[in-house]
Amino acid sequence: GHSLIRIVARPSWFHAATFFVYSTRTWQIRWSLKTHHFTPSTLALSPHGRWAALGGVVFIPHYQEQIIIVNLAGHQIVRTIRTFPLSRWMPNGKLIISAGGPSNALVWNTHGEEIAIGQTGSGMDEPANVLRIYNAHTGVQVGGESGPVGTEIHALCYTPHGHYLIESGIGHTIEIWDGAHHHLLQEIPGLAESLATSRHGHYLAMGWLGEIQIWHLQ
Protein backbone atom coordinates (compact mmCIF):
# COMPACT_ATOMS: atom_id res chain seq x y z
CA GLY A 1 0.00 0.00 0.00
CA HIS A 2 2.97 2.37 -0.30
CA SER A 3 2.33 3.24 -3.93
CA LEU A 4 -0.53 4.27 -6.20
CA ILE A 5 -0.13 3.49 -9.91
CA ARG A 6 -1.89 5.48 -12.60
CA ILE A 7 -1.97 5.31 -16.38
CA VAL A 8 -2.92 8.11 -18.77
CA ALA A 9 -4.26 7.27 -22.23
CA ARG A 10 -2.34 10.00 -24.04
CA PRO A 11 -2.06 9.78 -27.85
CA SER A 12 1.35 8.48 -28.89
CA TRP A 13 2.38 11.73 -30.56
CA PHE A 14 2.49 13.55 -27.20
CA HIS A 15 5.79 11.81 -26.35
CA ALA A 16 5.02 12.25 -22.65
CA ALA A 17 4.85 9.89 -19.70
CA THR A 18 1.80 7.62 -19.55
CA PHE A 19 2.70 5.51 -16.48
CA PHE A 20 3.02 7.11 -13.04
CA VAL A 21 3.90 5.76 -9.59
CA TYR A 22 2.89 7.95 -6.63
CA SER A 23 3.84 7.75 -2.95
CA THR A 24 0.72 7.25 -0.81
CA ARG A 25 2.46 9.15 2.00
CA THR A 26 3.22 12.36 0.11
CA TRP A 27 1.11 11.87 -3.05
CA GLN A 28 4.12 13.00 -5.06
CA ILE A 29 5.27 11.20 -8.20
CA ARG A 30 8.06 8.77 -7.35
CA TRP A 31 8.80 7.90 -10.96
CA SER A 32 7.16 7.78 -14.35
CA LEU A 33 7.63 6.06 -17.66
CA LYS A 34 7.14 6.88 -21.31
CA THR A 35 5.65 4.02 -23.29
CA HIS A 36 6.66 5.41 -26.74
CA HIS A 37 3.93 5.11 -29.39
CA PHE A 38 1.92 2.87 -27.05
CA THR A 39 -1.38 4.20 -25.67
CA PRO A 40 -2.47 2.26 -22.56
CA SER A 41 -6.14 1.62 -21.84
CA THR A 42 -6.02 -0.80 -18.90
CA LEU A 43 -3.72 -1.74 -16.03
CA ALA A 44 -3.27 -4.87 -13.90
CA LEU A 45 -0.78 -5.54 -11.11
CA SER A 46 0.73 -8.98 -10.54
CA PRO A 47 -0.33 -10.65 -7.26
CA HIS A 48 2.95 -9.87 -5.47
CA GLY A 49 3.21 -6.34 -6.84
CA ARG A 50 6.45 -6.92 -8.76
CA TRP A 51 5.07 -6.36 -12.23
CA ALA A 52 2.51 -4.19 -13.94
CA ALA A 53 0.77 -5.23 -17.15
CA LEU A 54 -0.57 -2.52 -19.45
CA GLY A 55 -3.03 -3.31 -22.22
CA GLY A 56 -3.33 -0.91 -25.11
CA VAL A 57 -2.40 -0.19 -28.72
CA VAL A 58 0.43 1.15 -30.84
CA PHE A 59 -0.34 3.10 -34.03
CA ILE A 60 3.20 3.25 -35.49
CA PRO A 61 4.07 1.69 -37.91
CA HIS A 62 0.52 0.26 -37.83
CA TYR A 63 -2.30 -0.42 -35.39
CA GLN A 64 -1.47 -3.34 -33.09
CA GLU A 65 -2.92 -4.32 -29.72
CA GLN A 66 -0.25 -5.19 -27.15
CA ILE A 67 0.49 -5.99 -23.53
CA ILE A 68 3.49 -4.28 -21.99
CA ILE A 69 5.09 -5.73 -18.86
CA VAL A 70 6.79 -3.24 -16.52
CA ASN A 71 9.30 -4.26 -13.84
CA LEU A 72 8.32 -2.02 -10.93
CA ALA A 73 11.63 -2.44 -9.11
CA GLY A 74 13.71 -1.74 -12.20
CA HIS A 75 11.43 1.04 -13.51
CA GLN A 76 11.55 -0.37 -17.02
CA ILE A 77 9.61 -2.20 -19.69
CA VAL A 78 10.85 -5.79 -19.83
CA ARG A 79 8.47 -7.45 -22.28
CA THR A 80 6.05 -6.62 -25.09
CA ILE A 81 3.40 -9.13 -26.14
CA ARG A 82 1.42 -8.70 -29.34
CA THR A 83 -2.17 -9.72 -28.69
CA PHE A 84 -5.05 -9.43 -31.15
CA PRO A 85 -4.11 -9.15 -34.82
CA LEU A 86 -4.90 -6.11 -36.89
CA SER A 87 -5.93 -7.81 -40.09
CA ARG A 88 -5.78 -10.86 -42.28
CA TRP A 89 -5.41 -11.49 -46.01
CA MET A 90 -8.12 -13.15 -48.06
CA PRO A 91 -7.26 -15.58 -50.91
CA ASN A 92 -8.17 -12.89 -53.45
CA GLY A 93 -5.51 -10.60 -52.00
CA LYS A 94 -7.91 -8.21 -50.26
CA LEU A 95 -7.00 -6.97 -46.80
CA ILE A 96 -9.73 -7.38 -44.18
CA ILE A 97 -9.45 -5.05 -41.20
CA SER A 98 -10.38 -6.89 -38.03
CA ALA A 99 -9.19 -4.79 -35.15
CA GLY A 100 -11.51 -4.29 -32.22
CA GLY A 101 -11.44 -1.50 -29.69
CA PRO A 102 -8.69 -1.15 -27.06
CA SER A 103 -8.82 -3.98 -24.55
CA ASN A 104 -10.40 -3.10 -21.22
CA ALA A 105 -10.28 -6.51 -19.54
CA LEU A 106 -6.84 -7.57 -18.33
CA VAL A 107 -5.98 -9.77 -15.36
CA TRP A 108 -3.08 -11.81 -13.91
CA ASN A 109 -3.65 -15.31 -12.63
CA THR A 110 -3.08 -16.00 -8.93
CA HIS A 111 0.53 -17.11 -9.30
CA GLY A 112 1.54 -14.23 -11.58
CA GLU A 113 2.53 -16.63 -14.35
CA GLU A 114 -0.23 -15.93 -16.87
CA ILE A 115 -2.18 -12.92 -18.13
CA ALA A 116 -5.68 -13.07 -19.61
CA ILE A 117 -6.86 -10.30 -21.91
CA GLY A 118 -10.23 -9.74 -23.57
CA GLN A 119 -10.99 -7.86 -26.76
CA THR A 120 -13.68 -5.20 -26.57
CA GLY A 121 -15.02 -5.70 -30.07
CA SER A 122 -14.18 -7.87 -33.04
CA GLY A 123 -14.69 -6.80 -36.62
CA MET A 124 -14.02 -10.32 -37.92
CA ASP A 125 -16.49 -11.81 -40.37
CA GLU A 126 -16.14 -15.18 -38.63
CA PRO A 127 -15.62 -16.36 -35.02
CA ALA A 128 -12.15 -15.70 -33.67
CA ASN A 129 -10.31 -15.53 -30.37
CA VAL A 130 -11.70 -12.70 -28.27
CA LEU A 131 -10.09 -14.00 -25.07
CA ARG A 132 -6.39 -14.86 -25.03
CA ILE A 133 -4.16 -16.10 -22.23
CA TYR A 134 -0.39 -15.58 -22.35
CA ASN A 135 2.59 -16.83 -20.40
CA ALA A 136 3.78 -13.63 -18.73
CA HIS A 137 7.46 -14.69 -18.83
CA THR A 138 7.70 -15.84 -22.44
CA GLY A 139 4.85 -14.02 -24.15
CA VAL A 140 3.62 -17.29 -25.68
CA GLN A 141 -0.15 -17.73 -26.00
CA VAL A 142 -1.24 -20.69 -23.85
CA GLY A 143 -5.02 -20.45 -24.14
CA GLY A 144 -7.92 -18.66 -25.73
CA GLU A 145 -11.61 -18.67 -26.48
CA SER A 146 -13.59 -17.81 -29.58
CA GLY A 147 -16.82 -15.90 -29.82
CA PRO A 148 -19.31 -14.90 -32.52
CA VAL A 149 -18.90 -11.79 -34.64
CA GLY A 150 -19.09 -8.61 -32.55
CA THR A 151 -18.39 -10.37 -29.25
CA GLU A 152 -16.99 -8.17 -26.50
CA ILE A 153 -15.28 -9.25 -23.30
CA HIS A 154 -16.55 -6.82 -20.67
CA ALA A 155 -14.76 -8.13 -17.58
CA LEU A 156 -12.38 -10.86 -16.35
CA CYS A 157 -11.28 -12.03 -12.92
CA TYR A 158 -9.51 -14.94 -11.26
CA THR A 159 -10.63 -16.10 -7.84
CA PRO A 160 -8.02 -15.52 -5.09
CA HIS A 161 -6.86 -19.15 -4.92
CA GLY A 162 -6.83 -19.52 -8.68
CA HIS A 163 -9.57 -22.15 -8.83
CA TYR A 164 -11.70 -20.24 -11.34
CA LEU A 165 -11.40 -17.78 -14.21
CA ILE A 166 -14.64 -15.82 -14.58
CA GLU A 167 -15.49 -13.83 -17.69
CA SER A 168 -18.37 -11.76 -18.98
CA GLY A 169 -19.32 -11.24 -22.62
CA ILE A 170 -19.14 -14.35 -24.78
CA GLY A 171 -22.64 -15.52 -25.67
CA HIS A 172 -24.11 -12.76 -23.46
CA THR A 173 -23.34 -14.84 -20.37
CA ILE A 174 -21.02 -14.91 -17.38
CA GLU A 175 -18.85 -17.99 -17.76
CA ILE A 176 -17.06 -19.73 -14.91
CA TRP A 177 -14.05 -21.78 -16.02
CA ASP A 178 -11.45 -23.75 -14.09
CA GLY A 179 -8.33 -21.69 -13.40
CA ALA A 180 -6.44 -23.20 -16.33
CA HIS A 181 -9.33 -22.38 -18.70
CA HIS A 182 -9.70 -25.99 -19.80
CA HIS A 183 -13.25 -26.74 -18.66
CA LEU A 184 -16.38 -24.57 -18.68
CA LEU A 185 -18.07 -25.24 -15.34
CA GLN A 186 -21.10 -22.94 -15.37
CA GLU A 187 -22.88 -20.30 -17.43
CA ILE A 188 -24.98 -17.57 -15.85
CA PRO A 189 -27.37 -15.73 -18.21
CA GLY A 190 -26.73 -12.00 -18.46
CA LEU A 191 -23.80 -9.62 -18.65
CA ALA A 192 -21.54 -7.79 -16.21
CA GLU A 193 -19.35 -4.79 -16.95
CA SER A 194 -17.33 -5.49 -13.80
CA LEU A 195 -16.48 -8.59 -11.76
CA ALA A 196 -14.92 -8.94 -8.31
CA THR A 197 -14.50 -11.75 -5.82
CA SER A 198 -14.30 -11.56 -2.04
CA ARG A 199 -10.92 -11.93 -0.36
CA HIS A 200 -11.36 -15.64 0.37
CA GLY A 201 -13.12 -16.36 -2.91
CA HIS A 202 -16.47 -17.33 -1.40
CA TYR A 203 -18.51 -14.67 -3.22
CA LEU A 204 -18.68 -13.15 -6.68
CA ALA A 205 -19.97 -9.61 -7.27
CA MET A 206 -21.24 -8.64 -10.72
CA GLY A 207 -22.08 -5.07 -11.70
CA TRP A 208 -24.26 -4.08 -14.65
CA LEU A 209 -26.49 -1.05 -15.41
CA GLY A 210 -26.56 0.31 -11.86
CA GLU A 211 -27.16 -3.06 -10.23
CA ILE A 212 -24.86 -5.35 -8.23
CA GLN A 213 -25.58 -9.05 -7.83
CA ILE A 214 -23.81 -11.22 -5.26
CA TRP A 215 -23.37 -14.92 -5.99
CA HIS A 216 -22.02 -17.65 -3.74
CA LEU A 217 -19.06 -19.59 -5.20
CA GLN A 218 -18.67 -23.22 -4.24
C-alpha positions, -999 to +999 in steps of 0.1 A: +000+000+000+030+024-003+023+032-039-005+043-062-001+035-099-019+055-126-020+053-164-029+081-188-043+073-222-023+100-240-021+098-278+013+085-289+024+117-306+025+136-272+058+118-264+050+123-227+048+099-197+018+076-196+027+055-165+030+071-130+039+058-096+029+080-066+038+077-030+007+073-008+025+092+020+032+124+001+011+119-031+041+130-051+053+112-082+081+088-074+088+079-110+072+078-143+076+061-177+071+069-213+056+040-233+067+054-267+039+051-294+019+029-270-014+042-257-025+023-226-061+016-218-060-008-189-037-017-160-033-049-139-008-055-111+007-090-105-003-107-073+029-099-055+032-063-068+065-069-088+051-064-122+025-042-139+008-052-172-006-025-194-030-033-222-033-009-251-024-002-287+004+012-308-003+031-340+032+032-355+041+017-379+005+003-378-023-004-354-015-033-331-029-043-297-003-052-271+005-060-235+035-043-220+051-057-189+068-032-165+093-043-138+083-020-109+116-024-091+137-017-122+114+010-135+115-004-170+096-022-197+109-058-198+085-074-223+061-066-251+034-091-261+014-087-293-022-097-287-051-094-311-041-092-348-049-061-369-059-078-401-058-109-423-054-115-460-081-132-481-073-156-509-082-129-534-055-106-520-079-082-503-070-070-468-097-074-442-094-050-412-104-069-380-092-048-351-115-043-322-114-015-297-087-011-271-088-040-246-104-031-212-103-065-195-068-076-183-060-098-154-031-118-139-036-153-126-031-160-089+005-171-093+015-142-116+025-166-144-002-159-169-022-129-181-057-131-196-069-103-219-102-097-236-110-079-268-137-052-266-150-057-301-142-079-330-147-068-366-140-103-379-165-118-404-161-152-386-156-164-350-121-157-337-103-155-304-117-127-283-101-140-251-064-149-250-042-161-222-004-156-224+026-168-204+038-136-187+075-147-188+077-158-224+048-140-242+036-173-257-002-177-260-012-207-239-050-204-241-079-187-257-116-187-265-136-178-296-168-159-298-193-149-325-189-118-346-191-086-326-184-104-293-170-082-265-153-092-233-165-068-207-148-081-176-124-109-163-113-120-129-095-149-113-106-161-078-080-155-051-069-192-049-068-195-087-096-222-088-117-202-113-114-178-142-146-158-146-155-138-177-184-118-190-193-112-226-191-144-248-226-155-257-241-128-235-233-148-204-210-149-174-189-180-178-171-197-149-140-218-160-115-238-141-083-217-134-064-232-163-093-224-187-097-260-198-132-267-187-164-246-187-181-252-153-211-229-154-229-203-174-250-176-158-274-157-182-267-120-185-238-096-187-215-078-162-194-048-169-173-055-138-165-086-118-149-089-083-145-118-058-143-116-020-109-119-004-114-156+004-131-164-029-165-173-014-185-147-032-187-131-067-200-096-073-212-086-107-221-051-117-243-041-146-265-010-154-266+003-119-272-031-102-249-053-082-256-090-078-238-112-053-234-149-060-220-176-037-191-196-052-187-232-042 
